[in-house]
Amino acid sequence: MAGMTDSKAIVSALERIVGPGGVLDDPAELLAYECDGFPIAKATPIAVVYPTSTEQVAECVRVLAKHGVICVPRGSGTGLTGGCVGYGGAVLVCTSRMKKIDHVDIAGRWACVEAGVLNGELTRYVQSLPGGAGLHFAPDPSSENASTVAGNAATNAGGLHTLKYGVTTNHVLGMEIVLPDGEVVTTRPGLCDGVGPDLPGLLCGSEGTLGLITKVWVRLTPQPRACRTILATFTHSRDATRVVADVIADGIVPAAMEMMDGTMVKVVEETFALGIAPDTGAMLLIEVDGVEATLDDDMQHVVEVCETHHATSVDATGDPARRDELWTARRKAFGAIGKVSPSYCTQDACVPRSMLPEVLERIMEIGREFGLTITNVFHAGDGNVHPILLFDEDDPQQVANTMHASHAILAYCISIGGALTGEHGVGVEKLGMMNVMFNEPTMALFGRIKEAFDPAETCNVGKLVPSAKVAVDLTQPADANTPGGALA
C-alpha cells in the first residue's frame, strides 16, 4: 500500500497525464467509489483517475506499475460482486469518460467503441444512422442504460434476452487492452475473427484481472421483425418453473423467460401498477420473437402450457406499448426493492432448468436457516437464478448471515450441476467459492494465466483468482484502521 508521500506523488503524476479535473482524491468524494452495486464489499481507494484515451490509460497504468500500486479498472460501477472495489490501497482507473463510438459498419454489421460507451446508447446510435434502423447490440442487462460495453465484456454480462441471443462474449469480435505493465495490445479487431488464439474469449469474463479494456469491436445483429409478450401469473412458484422447462422441451426457444416470486411481484405492482392480483405467488414474463407469420402459433402454444400448469391469468399481447411497459418494470425491479429493505444482496448462479422448483425451495430454506428474507427475480429460461437477500447493512450479524447464506446457496447450486455465476462474475463476493466449483489443478491453471499477464500482481488483485497479496473476508466487519482494504 502506498504511504502518504507516495500517494501525493502518484496523484501528481496522474494529474500531469490527464490534466485538471481528471483525478479525484478528496476523502469525502472518494466515499462514492468505495463500493459498486454490492454494498458489503467496501474499501476507499487512494484516488480515482479519469483518462479520456487509450494513451492516457496506458500512461496511468505505467505510473501505478512503477510505484507498485494496485490498478483497478472501473466503468459505471454497476457491478454486483465488488469487482471494482479498491482493496489493498488501489487507484481506480475509471474509463467512463471514454465515450467515443469510433466506427460503425452497417453493411459489415460491426462497430468499434471506446470503453465508456453505454450499452443501450450504442444501439440507439446505430439505429440513428442511415440503414441502421434494423440493427442492435443484442446484450441487454437490466442496467443497459448505465453499464458500459467494456464493463459488460469484463464480466461477460448476460441480460434479459440471453436465452436466445447469448451473453456478451457471443457478440465481441475483438478488443484493445492495456496490459498491467502499460503495453497496448489489439486482438482480433474488426473482421479478423479466427486469426490466432481466441484472446477476446479469454478476456471476456476476466473481470479486469488481466488488463484494462479500452476499446471493443462488437457484432451488430438484426432486431427481430416482430414479437409477442406473455404475462402469466400463478398461485405457486413450482407451477411457474415447470412452465419454463416444458416450453423449451416442446421445441420453442423464447427470446426471454423471466420470473418473479410473490414478494417481488408485490413490490413491482406497487411501483408500476401493471394490474397483477395481490395474491399472486409467481409471475412469468415470456417473449417470443421472429417472423410475424409464426408468432401467433408460438404465443398460443406458450399460453396453453401456462394454462396446463394452473396459471391464474395469462395476458398475451403484441402491443408495443404494453410490451415496453412490462419490460420497463422488469428492468427496474431491483431498484424497487428499496421499498421493502434498506439493503440487499443479489446472488447469481446457474442451475439446470429442470431443477428450478427444487432450487427455489432450497433457497427459501436457506433463508430461514439464516434468519433472512429472500425474494427472487431471475432469468428463468437459462436457469440463471438471482436470489435477493434482504438485510440491514448496519447490523453486522445480518451482514455475516447474508454472506454465509449466499455461500450456502452457491454450494447447493454447484452440487446439482450448476455454476457459481451466470453473468455477474466472481469479484470478491464469490472468490471463496471458486475452489468449490473447480479442482486444485484448474485453480492452479487460472493462477498461471493471471501470472502470465500480470506477474507483478498490480491489476485488480484479489478478484476472480485468489491472491496472497490481497485477501478479504466479507463475513467480518471492515477494519477502520485499514481504509485501503485488507492486506494479507
N, C-alpha and C positions, 0 to 999 in steps of 0.2 A: 504494500500500500504506500502510495506517495505521501511523504511528510509535508508539513506546512510550506516549507521553502520550495520543495519540488512542485507542489500544487500551483503555486503562484507562477513558477517558471513555465509549467505546462500550459496554464491558461494564457499567459502572454504569448507563447509560441503559437498556440491555436488561433489567437486573435490576429496575429500577423498573417495567417493564412486566409482566414475567412472575412476579416475586416470588422469594423464596428457593428455591434449588434448581432454578431454571429456566434458569440459564446455566452452561455448563461452560467454564472457561478454564485449568485446570491443565495444564501442558505434558505431563505423563505420561499424564493421562487423554485428552488430545486425540489421542494416538497411535492410539487405537482408531478415530478418524474420519479418518485420513489417506488412506484408500482405500475403495473399495467392493469388489465381487466380482471386480474386475480388478486384480490386485496390482501391475502395472507402473506404473500411474498413481498417484502419491502426492504429497501436499502437506499440511502441517499448517495447519489453519485458525487464525484469531485466536481464535475461540470457537465454541461451539455453543449455540444458544438453542432452548428448547423451549416454544413458545406452546401454549396449550390452547383457543384460539378464533380465529375469523376476525379479530375485532377486534384481538387481540394480534398476530397475524401482520402485519396492516396497520400497526400502530404500530411493530413491529420493522423492517419494510421502510422506513418513513419515516425512522427513525433512521439506518439504513445509507445510504439515499439522501442524507440531509443531510450525512453525513461522506464521501460518495463511496466507500464500501466495497462491494465486490462481495458480493452476496447469492446464496447457493447453496441451492436447495431440496433437502431430503433427507427420505426416508421411512425405510424399514428398512435402506437401504444394500445391497440385494441386486442392484443393477445390475451390468452386466458390461462397461461401457465407460468408466469413470471419470467418469460424468456428474454425480456428486455430490461430486467432489473439490474442495477449496477452494483452487484456484490463484489467484495474484495477491493474496494477503493478504485472504482472504474470511472471512465469517461464515456458518456453516451454519445455516439455519433449518429445524429438524427438526420435522416435523408428526406424529411417531409417537405423541404423547400425545393427539391429536385423534381419539378412537376412538368417538365417538357415532354411532349409527345414528339419524338424525333421524326418518325416516318410512319405512314400508313400506306400499304399497298393493297388497294381494293381488289384488283384483279388477282393478285397472288394470295390474298386473304391472310395477311400478317401485318403486325405493327411492331415498332420498336419504341419503348417508352422508358423514361427515367424512373428511378426507384420510387419517387414520391407521388407518382400519378395514382389517383384514387381508382379503385376497381370499377365502380359504377360510372365515373367520369369518362373512362376510356370508351365504354360502349356509347355513351351519349355523344362523344366527339366523333367517333366513327360514323354514327348514323346521321350526323350533320353534314357529312361530305357527299359530293355527287356520287351516286352509285352505292353508297354505304348503308342505305336505309334497312336493308335486309340482313346486315351482319351484326354480330355482337361478340364480346368476350364472355364466354359461357360461364366460367366460375362465378358463383353468386352467394358468397357468405352473407349472413344476416347483416354484417357490418359493412357491406359493399360501398356504402356512401361515405365511410370514414376510413376503412382499411386501404392500404396501398398494395399495388401489384407486387412489389418486391416483398412486402410482408407476407402476402398470400403465398408467394413462391417459397419463402424461407420456412414456413410452417406446413407447406403443401396443403393449404386450406381447401376445404370442401365447399358445401353450400346446400341450398335448398333443392337444387336440381342435379345434385351429384349422382343420383341413382342412374340417370340416363346419360348424362354428359361428362361424368368423371370429375376428378379433383384437379387441382391446378397443374400438376406435372403433365397431365394429358394435353395441356394447351400451351406449354412452354417449348419454344423452338431453340432458344439459345440465351446466353447470359453474358454480361460483363461483370466481373467481380474484382474487388480489391483484396488481395491476399493479406494475411496478417503481418507480412513484412512490408506492405505498401506497394508490391508489384501489382500491375493491372493485367488481367487475363480475360480474353474474349473466347468463349467456347460456343461453337455451332451457331454463329449469327445468321439471321435471315433464313435462307433456304438451304443451308449446309447440313441439313439433318442427315444423320447416318455416317458422317465422316468422323472417324476417331472414336475414342471411348465416350460413352454417354455421360459426360460430366454434368450437364443440366439435370439428368436423372439423379445423380448423386447429390447435387447441391440443393435440389428441391427437397425440403423437409429437413435440411441440415441445421436449421434454426440459428444461422449466423455464427456457427462454431467453426466453420471452415473459411470464412471470408465475408466481405460485405458486398451485397448485390447492389450494383449501381445502375444497370440497365437490363431490361428483359425484352427479348423478342418473343412475341406471343402469337398464337394461332387465332384467327378470326373465323367464326363458323356461322353458317346461315341460321337465322332465327326460324323457329317453326312457323309454318304458314297459318296455323290455327290451333286452338287449344280448347279444352273443356275442363272445368274445375268442379270437383265434387266435395261438398262438406257433409260429412256423416257423423252423427252423434250416437253414443252408446251408453248403456247403464253401467257396463263393466269393461275395464281395460282389456281383460282377456279376450273378449269378443272382437275388439278393435284390432288387437295384434294378430288374431287369426285371419282377419281380412287381408292384412299385409302379405302374409305368406301365401294365401290362396290365390290372390290376384296374380302374383308373379308366377306361381305354379301353373296357372292357366295360360301362360304364354304372353301376357300383357306386361310390358315394362313401362310403367308410368314415368313421366318426367320427374315427378316428385310424389312422395308419400310421407307427409308429416303427421306427427301425433302429439296430442296433449292429454294429460290426465285431468281428472276433475278439478283439482286445486288450481291448476294452470288455466283451465277453461274459465273458471270463475274470475280470475284476475284479468284475463283478456276481455271477457264480456263486460266487466265493469269499466274497462278502459275504452273499448272500441264499439260496444253496443252492436254486436253482429246479429243479435236475435237468437242466441243459444239459450235453451232452457236451463234454469238454475240448478236442477238436479242431475245434470249431465255428468257421467262418470268418466267419459273419454271422448275425444274428438279426433277424427281423421280429416286431413286436408290433402286431397289427391288431385293430381293434374295429369291428363293425357294430352299429348300434342302430336302434330304431324300433318298429314294430308286431310283436308276438310271432309272428303268423301268417306273416310273410315272412322272418324272420331265419334260420331253418334253411336255407332255399334260398340266401340270400346267403352264409351261412357256408360252405356246401358248395361254392359257386362259387369263393370265395376259396381254399379248401383245394385245389381242383383246379388253380387257376392256380399255386399254390405247388408242387404236385407236378409240374406241367408243366415248371417251371424247377428241377427236381432238388433239391427240399427233402429234407434228410436226416431230418427229423422234423417232424410237424405235430401240435400239441396244440390242439384246438378245444373250447371249454367255454362253458357258460352258468352255471357255478357262481359265485355272487357272491364266495365266499371265495377261490377261486383267482384271480378277476379282481382283487380287492383286493391279493393277494399280488404279482401280476405288475406292476400299475401302481405299487405302492409301491416296488418295486425300480427301476422306470424313473425315478420321481421322484427317488430318492435316488442315482441312478447317479453324478452328478457328485461327490457327497460321498465316494464310494468311491474316487475317483481317487487320494486321498492314499496308498493302498496301494502305488502304483507310481511316484509322482513327488512331490517336495517342493512344486512349484509347477506351475500350468498356466494356460493362456490359452484361453478358449473363444471361437472365432471364430463369425461369424454372417453367412451370406449366403443369398440365394435364387437358385435356378437352375431352368431348365426340367426337369421330371421326366424327360423323355425322355433327358436328358444326364447323369443321375446316375451311370451306370457310368464315363463318361469323367471326370466331375468327381472322383470318389473316387480314380481312378488318378492324376490330375494332382496332387491334394492330397498323395498319398503321395510322388510325385516331388519336389515342392517341399520336403517334409520332409527327404528325403535330400539335396537340394541344400544345405540349411542345417544339416545335421547334427543334425536334431531328430526325435524320435519323435512321431508324430501318431496319435491314435486318434479314432474317430468315434461319436457317438450323436446322432441328429437326427430332425427331423420330416420323414420321407421323403415323406409324402403330399403336402405342399405345397412340396416342393423346398427346404425350409429346412435347409441343412446347418450342422452345428456341429463343425467340426474342432477337436479339443482338442490344443493344442501343449504338450508336456511339457518343462519346463526347470527349471534350478536358479536361483532368484532371486538367489543370492549370486555367480553368475558373470556379470559384465557382458556378456561376449561372447554368452552364451546368451540373455540378455535382448534384446540388439540383434538377434540372429538370429531370435528369436521375432517381433519386430515386423516385420522385413524379410520373413520368411516369411508372416506374416499379410497384409501388403500385397500380396505376390505372389499369394496365394490370392484375395484380393478382386479384384485386377486381372483375373485369369483369369475369375472368375465374372461380372464385368461384361462382359468381352469376348464371352461367349457368350450375352448377353441377360439376364443375371441382375441382381440388386440387391445393394448392399453391406451391407444389413441386412434381416433378416426380422422381428425382434422385439426385439433388444437395444438398438437405437438406435445413434447415432453417437458421442456423448460426445466425449472427446478421442482415444479409441483409433482411430477411423476418420476423424477430421477431415481428415487429409491426403489421403484418397481421394475426398473429395467432388467435387473438380474433375476426377476421372477419370470419375465417373458423370454429372456434369452439366456442360453447357457454360457459357461465361462469362456470357451473358445470364441464364441460370437462376440461377446463383450470385449475380449482382447483384440479382436479384429477391428471393432469400432474404435478402440483406443489407438491402434496403429494408423488408421485413416486420419484421425484427428492429429496425431503426431506428424504425419507426412505434410499436412497443410500448415500446422501451427506448432512447430517444435518448441517454441519458447512459451507456449501457453499464454497468449495475450489476447485471444479473440473469444469473447463470450464464454469464458471459462466457467466450468461447473454447471453448464446447461447441457441437456441431452446425453452427454457422456460424463460419467463420474470423474472427478479430479481431486488429487491430493492437495492442490493449491487452494481451492475454494470449496468448502463444504458447508451446507446449510441444513439445519434441522427445523423444519417448519412446524413441528409439534411443540417447539419450545418458544417462549416469549422472546421477542427481539431484544438484544443487549444494547442498551442505550450508550454503552461505552465503546461500541464498535459501529459507528454510523455508516461506515463504508461497507458493512457486511461482515459475515463471519469468515475469518481466515483459519484454515485448518492448521 
